Amino acid sequence: MGGRKDVCGARRGTSFEAKSWLSLNVCGCIGVTLSFSVHIFAFSVIICHLIAGSLISTAVFMILYTPVFMLALASLFMAWTTDPGCVPMGARPLVTVKRASSVTRDGGTDSSGGVNNNRNRALRRCHKCNDNFKPSRAHHDSVTGRCIVKFDHFCPWVGNAVGAMNHKFFVLFVGYTMASCLFSLCLIGLRTLYCGSPSPLLPRKKMENETPEQKNECAGWNESYLGLALLVVSVVFFLFTSCMLAEQIEAIKTNASKIARMKMSVGRAGTELSRVTEEFNEMFGGVSNHVAMHWLIPIPIEFPNGMTKIVLGYEWDETFDAVPYEELDSGDLETGASNSVTRSRIELTTVPPTASSNGNQTSGEGDQFSGNALTSSERPKLVKRNSREYDIGDPLRPSGGTLT
């Protein structure tokens, strides 16, 4: 069965039976814990050492840093716990989706003239998910064990796969983390101007016109390793998240996942690379392609009425059976040959002449109905032949055993 182990009696996990989505990958759990810890560490150091005694630093912290810090944590939580767009068991293809027919049937000939033994599959299926239906823009994620629509990658920093339904939260987390690092560096700069650089290994130099209050306010900053650690963390994560955000700008513009863009770069463009509509952005939802307030807030994505299943590429309801979807004629479509009744065909063929003396008589009788006399060797006769007796290269071979 697809998915990974669940917890709390299958209430949370990534399997088909899980009630709520939660990736339990060890690397992902460690990564998301580090993400929360880094933000909380920076917030604590700023409160304890960077804003005391400075009105400007306090204003920057309250007006800029705190809202960004809260939004980053909210985005991280949503990216971690939101279903990225997994394909449920029993999902069905949309009525408007055409069957795939990119390969020939068994026994057909390819462009090079050789025999092609490929099969014409009606639906894309994932054998790792028990042959469950696999939409055209879905890919299997080996970490969560599920097929994810518009799968981009598995990010250990958010502890989850990034797909159609949580890509927005991943981008917001990266953006707000970059902004929080930037504001943290600004606060470090203001504190350095006020108290001097953090140098716990060197003796602190007394500043000119330093008051006892200022000395007490700057003692923790100058003598603690926390300020130096915050500086290193802020610089490293600012550079890291800046590169990640720059990469995601292309995904926002094209509405294509990383896998889709990689295939496009090598010339393997297909249906998965095309967006379903130009009326809205698939990553952020809404009703238009223009930036709106809901783009910046980590709230669930909402698409126009009836467009959610179009974006996901499948239909599913709780009333559907939890078994892989099967078409009524899937047997014929999968094997590429008719396994039912063997049909026959009646056609005109030419038979060799016989030594019987009836040849002249037949020719004479035929003159009564036609102006041109035909010999027995040229006269066609009706012969019943079975469709399975034809050679592959026979131009008169019936297609699919139909009666003509």
N, C-alpha and C positions, 0 to 999 in steps of 0.2 A: 504494500500500500504506500502511496506517496506521502511525503511529509516526514517530519522528524517527531521525536517523542514529545508527549504532552505532559502537563502538570495539572494538579488540582482536579484529578478525575476527568481528564480530557477537556477541561474548560478553557485552557489556554495552551497554545502550541501552533504548529504549522501543518498538522495532519488534516486529512479530510474530515475527521470527526470533531476537531477542535471547535469550540463555540466562539472563542475570541482568538485573534491572531497575536502571536508572540513568538519571536525567534529565540530559541534556547541554545544557539550555538555558543560554545565556550569562548571562542575568540571574540564574538560579537558582544557577549555579556561583559567581558573585560574591557572592550573598547568603549562601550556606552557608559560604563562606570567611570572610566578615565575622563570621558567628555564632561560628565556632570561634575566630577571632582575638580577639574581644571577651572571651570567657571566659578565654582563655589570658593576655591582657593583664591582666585583673583579678587573676587568680591570681598572676601574677608580681609585680605591684605590692604585693599584700598580703604576700607572703613577704619582699620586700626592705625594705618601709618600715612595715608596720603591726603586726607582732607581736613585734618585737625588744624585749626587756626587759620585757614585760608578760605575766604568767602568765594573766590573764583573757583577753586577746586571743589568746594561743596556744591556750587551751582552746576558745574560740569557733571559731577557725579549724580546729582538728583535729576537733572533735566535730560541728560544724554545717556550716561552710562547705565543707570538703573533700568530704564525702559528697554534698552537694547539687551541687557542681561536677562530680563524676564522673558522677552520674546525669543531669545536664543534657547533658553531652557524649555519653553513651551514647544518650540519647533522641534527640538531634539526628542522630547517625549512623544510628539505626534509621529515623527519619522520612525521612531522605535516601535510603537504599538499599533500603527495603522497597517491594515492589510494592503500590501503594495499592488494588488491586482491579480491575485492568484486565481487560477481557473478551477472552479468547484467540480466535484465529481458529478457527472450527469449533465454537464453543460452541453448545449446544442448550438449548432451553427445558425447564424441568422438566415432568414428566408431569402434575403437579397444576395447572400454570398453564393457565388458560382462554384461548382465543383472543380477541383484541381484536375487538369488533364494535360500536364506538361510532358508526359512520357507516353510511349506507345504501349499497346497491349501485347500479351504474350505471343511470340511467334511473328511479330511484325518486323518490317525491315527498316533500318535507320537510313540516314542520309548517305552513308558510305556503302550501302548495299548489303551489309551484313545483317545477321539475324539479331534482333534486339529482344532480350528476355525480361526487360523491365516490366513492371506492372503498373497499371493505371489506378492509382488510389483515389478514391472519391473524397476522403477527408484526411486532414493532417491529424495524426495521433501521436501521443507520447508514450513510448513503451515503458518509461520509468514511472509513469503515473497510471499503470494498468490499462494502457491504450485509451486513456481518456481523450476526448476531443481537444485539439490544440489549435487555437486561433492563429491566424496568419502572422500577427505581430507578437506572438508569445514565444518565450524561450524558457527552457528548463533551468532552474537554479539548483545547483548541486548542494548548496549549503542548507537552504530551507527545504529542499526536496520537493519543490512544487514548480509548476509552469507559471511564469509571471508575464502578464501582458506588458509590452514595452519595457522589458527587463533591461536595465542600464548596467548595474553592477551590484555586488554585495558590499556594503560599506561597514567595516567593523566599528567605525566611530559612532554610527547610529545603531549598530547591532541589528540591522535588517537589510533585506533586499530592497533596492530602489526600483520602483516600477511606476505604472500609470497613475496609481492613486496616492502615492506618498512622495513622488518626485518633488512636488512643490515644497513639502516640509524639509526635505533634504537641502534644497537650494536656499530656503530661508534660514536654516540652521547655519549653513556655511556663510551666508551673507551677514547674519547678525553676529556670528563669532568673529568674523573679520572686523566688523564695526566695534565690537567690544574691545578687541585687542588695540585698535586704533585709539579709542578713548582712554584705554589704560595707559598707552604710551604718552598721551597728552597729559594725563594726571601725574605720571612719573616725571615728565619734563617740568611741570609746575612745581612739584615738590622739590626737585633738584634746584630750581631757581630760588626757592624759599629757604631750603635747609642745606643745600650742597648735595653732592653725589653720594650714593650709598657705598660706603667703604668700610665694612666691618673689620677688615684685616689691617687697616691703617689707622693711626691715631687721628681723631677728629680735630680739625682746625677750627679755632674760634672765629666766628664771623664778626665783622665790624658792626658796632651798635647792636649787638645781640642782647636781647632781654632775657631774664630768667624764664619767662613763659615760653619764649621761642626756643630756648635751649631744651626745656622739657618736652616740647612738641616735636622737636627734631631728633631727640635722643633715640627713639625707636627706629626711625628711618635710617639714620646714619650707622647705627650699631648692630642692626639686624641683617641676617642673611635673606630674610623674606623679600625685602625690596629688590635685591639683586636677582633672586629667583624669579620674581614677577617680571622683571625686565627681560630676562632670557625667554621665559614662556611667551610673553607678549610678542616679542620679535619673531620667534620661530613660528608661532601659530598665525601671525598676521601674514607672513610670507606664504605659508602653506595654504591657508584659506583663500588668499588672493589668487593663487594659481588655480585652485579648484573652481572658484567662482568664474574665472575667465573661461575655463573649459565648458562650464554649464551655460554660458551665454549662447553658444551655438545650439544647444539642445532646446533652449527657450525659443529661439527664432525658428528652427526647423521642425519642432515638435517630434524629433526623432531621438531614439535612444542611442547609447554609445555603440551597441552592437549593430544597429541599423546604419549608423554613420560609418562604421568600419567596413561593412559590406558595400556601402555605396562608394567608398574610396577605392575599392578594388574592382569596381564595375559589376557587382552583384546586386544591382538595384532590383527591388521587387515590390510586391504589394505592401510589405511591412514598412517600407520607407515612406509611403505616402500618408499624409494626414487625412483625416476623414472629412474635414471641412475647413474653410477659411473664415468661418463666422466667429470662432472663438479660439482661445489658446488651450490646447489639450492639457498642458501642465497645470495651469491655474484655474481653468474652468471659467464660469461666467457666461456672458452673452456677447462679448466682443473681444477683439484682439488688442484693444487698448489697455494700458496699465490702469488698474482700478485699486481702490482701497483694500478689497479682499485679497489682492495679490500679496500684500504685505503682512497679513494677519494669518497666523497658523490655525485656520478653521477648515473643516472638511470641504473637499472640492464638490462643487455643484455644477452640473451641466444642464443645458436647456432640456425641456421636457422630451423624453424619449431618446436622448442622445447618449446616455450612459452606456447602454448596451451596444450602441454603434462604436463608441470609443473602445470598449472592451473586446468587441468582436464575437460575442456569444450571448445566448439567451439562457437564463437559469431562474428557477423558482423553487421554493422550498417543497413544493408538491412533486417535483421531479424525482424519479427514482435515482438512488445513489449508485448507479451503475453506468459504465461507459455507454454513450449514446450510439445506437445502431440504426442505420437506414433500413428501410424495408427491403431494398434491393441491393444491400451491401455485398451479398455473396457474389452476384454477377459483376458488380463494379470492381470488387477487389481482385477477382481472378482474371477478369478481362476476357472471359469466354462463357458461352451459354452452357449450363449444366442441366438444362431441362430436357424437353422432348427433342429428339433428333428429327429435324425437319428435312423434307426432300424438295427437289427442284426439278421441274420439267423444262427441257430446253431443246432446241433444234441442233442436232449434231449430224455430221457426215459419216456414213458407214462405208466400208470397202465393198466393192462389187462381189457378187457371188457367181458361181458357175451355173446357176439355174437358168433355164431357158425363159424364165418369166421376165427377163430384163427387157426383151423387145416388146412383150405384151404390155408391160408397165409403161414403157416409153410411148407406145401407141395410144394408150388410154390417156396419158397426160396431155397429148396433142389436142384433145378435144377441149381442154380448159386453158391452154396457153398457146401463144403463137410460136414459142421457141421450144423445140424438142430437147429434152434433157436425158442424158444417159442415167443408168441406175447408179453409177458411181458419183454422179453430181446431185442426185435427188436427196433432199434432207428427209430424215425420219425422226419421229418423236421417241425420245429415249428417256426413261426415268432414272435419275442418278441421285445418289445420296450426297449431301453437302460435304460430308467428311471425307469423300473420296477424291476431292480436288487437291491439287498441288498448291503450294503456297504461291508460286509464280503464275498460276493459271488466271488469265484475265477474266474468265467467266466464273471464277470462284465466288460464291455468295458471301456477303458480309454479314456475320452474325447468325447464319443459318436461316435467313428469311425466305419466304416463298415469293418468287417473282414470276 
